[in-house]
Amino acid sequence: MIICPWKDLSRYEAIIPGLKEAMEVVAGLENWEPATYPLSCGGKVLVQANTTKSAEGGLLEAHKNFLDIQYILEGGETMGWAPLETLTQAKEYNDVKDVWHFDGERDFVDIRPGYCYVVYPEDAHQPGVHLDAPKEFKKIVIKLPV
């Protein structure tokens, strides 16, 4: 997992194929209205707006074929994280959505506007949650094939 300011993410272009194109798409956005933008590598950029959910009782998710980059534009969220190998599978893998769910102990990190995190297939994550009170947020989720 990587957590950094969005402005510093480009330093990882050498190890994240498709990152340069995705960042160019994000830089070219005229607004932050919810939408999906396809990438030539088979990935996509999604603009999302929502309200955080309670972390309590929630499951972590992981992906086999894509990494996620989640960039907080407004508001903020807490993100749960744990190494996949430390968790118990809670639901079968859905190959259409490239997601499966896990349960177990996790750490929580607050992600502020202007920051992003990168989660790889070995990183189970619980995005868009809160530990205390719900928050409105806008974010960009980039899915890149690995």
C-alpha positions in Angstrom: 0.0 0.0 0.0 1.1 3.6 -0.7 -0.3 6.7 0.9 0.8 10.1 -0.3 -0.3 13.5 -1.4 -1.8 13.3 -4.9 0.8 15.8 -6.2 3.5 13.2 -5.3 1.9 10.1 -6.9 3.6 10.6 -10.2 6.9 9.4 -8.7 5.5 5.9 -8.8 4.9 5.9 -12.6 7.8 3.4 -13.1 6.1 0.8 -10.9 2.4 1.5 -11.7 1.7 0.8 -15.4 -1.1 3.1 -16.7 -0.6 5.7 -13.9 0.6 8.4 -16.3 -2.5 8.2 -18.5 -4.8 8.0 -15.5 -3.3 11.1 -14.0 -3.6 13.0 -17.3 -7.3 12.1 -17.4 -7.8 13.3 -13.9 -5.9 16.6 -14.7 -8.2 17.1 -17.7 -11.4 16.8 -15.8 -13.6 19.9 -16.1 -15.7 19.0 -13.1 -16.0 16.4 -10.3 -19.4 15.1 -11.2 -19.8 11.4 -10.9 -18.8 9.7 -14.1 -16.6 6.9 -15.5 -13.7 7.4 -17.9 -12.1 4.4 -19.7 -8.4 4.1 -20.0 -6.5 2.5 -22.9 -4.8 0.0 -20.6 -8.2 -1.6 -19.7 -8.5 0.4 -16.5 -10.8 3.3 -15.7 -11.2 6.5 -13.7 -14.4 6.9 -11.7 -15.5 10.1 -10.0 -17.7 9.3 -7.0 -19.7 11.3 -4.4 -21.2 9.7 -1.4 -21.5 9.5 2.4 -19.2 7.4 4.5 -20.6 4.2 6.1 -19.9 3.0 9.6 -16.7 0.8 9.7 -18.3 -1.4 12.4 -19.4 -4.7 11.0 -18.2 -4.0 7.5 -16.0 -6.3 5.4 -12.8 -5.6 3.6 -12.5 -6.0 -0.1 -9.7 -7.1 -2.3 -9.1 -7.5 -6.1 -7.1 -10.0 -8.1 -6.8 -8.2 -11.4 -6.7 -4.5 -10.6 -5.1 -2.2 -8.1 -7.1 0.7 -6.8 -5.9 4.3 -6.4 -8.3 6.3 -4.3 -7.9 10.1 -4.3 -9.9 12.2 -1.9 -11.1 15.5 -3.5 -13.5 16.8 -0.8 -14.6 15.8 2.6 -12.6 12.8 3.7 -12.9 9.2 4.7 -11.4 6.6 6.9 -10.0 3.6 5.2 -9.5 0.2 6.8 -6.6 -1.9 5.7 -5.0 -5.3 6.5 -2.7 -7.7 4.6 -4.9 -10.2 2.8 -3.0 -13.2 4.2 -4.1 -12.2 7.8 -7.9 -12.3 7.1 -10.7 -14.9 6.7 -12.6 -15.0 3.4 -16.2 -13.9 4.0 -17.6 -14.2 0.5 -16.7 -16.0 -2.7 -14.7 -14.2 -5.3 -16.8 -12.4 -7.9 -14.8 -12.6 -11.2 -17.2 -10.3 -13.0 -16.6 -7.4 -10.5 -13.1 -8.6 -9.6 -13.9 -8.4 -5.9 -14.0 -10.7 -2.9 -14.6 -9.9 0.7 -12.8 -10.7 3.9 -13.2 -10.2 7.7 -10.7 -9.8 10.4 -8.6 -7.3 12.3 -7.7 -4.1 10.4 -6.0 -0.8 11.0 -7.7 2.5 10.1 -6.2 5.5 8.5 -7.9 8.9 8.0 -7.5 10.2 4.4 -7.8 13.9 3.9 -8.6 15.9 0.8 -5.5 16.1 -1.5 -4.3 12.7 -0.4 -4.5 9.3 -2.1 -3.8 5.7 -1.4 -2.8 2.8 -3.7 -3.9 -0.7 -2.7 -2.6 -3.8 -4.6 -4.2 -7.2 -4.8 -2.5 -8.2 -1.5 -4.0 -5.2 0.3 -7.5 -5.8 1.7 -9.2 -2.5 2.2 -12.4 -1.0 3.5 -12.9 2.3 1.7 -15.4 5.1 2.4 -16.0 4.4 6.1 -16.1 6.4 9.3 -15.4 5.5 13.0 -17.5 8.3 14.5 -19.9 10.3 12.4 -20.8 10.1 8.7 -19.0 12.5 6.3 -19.8 13.6 2.7 -17.0 13.0 0.3 -16.0 13.3 -3.3 -13.2 11.1 -4.6 -11.6 9.6 -7.7 -11.1 5.9 -7.9 -8.6 4.7 -10.5 -8.6 1.0 -11.4 -5.5 -0.2 -13.2 -4.8 -3.8 -14.3 -1.9 -5.6 -12.7 
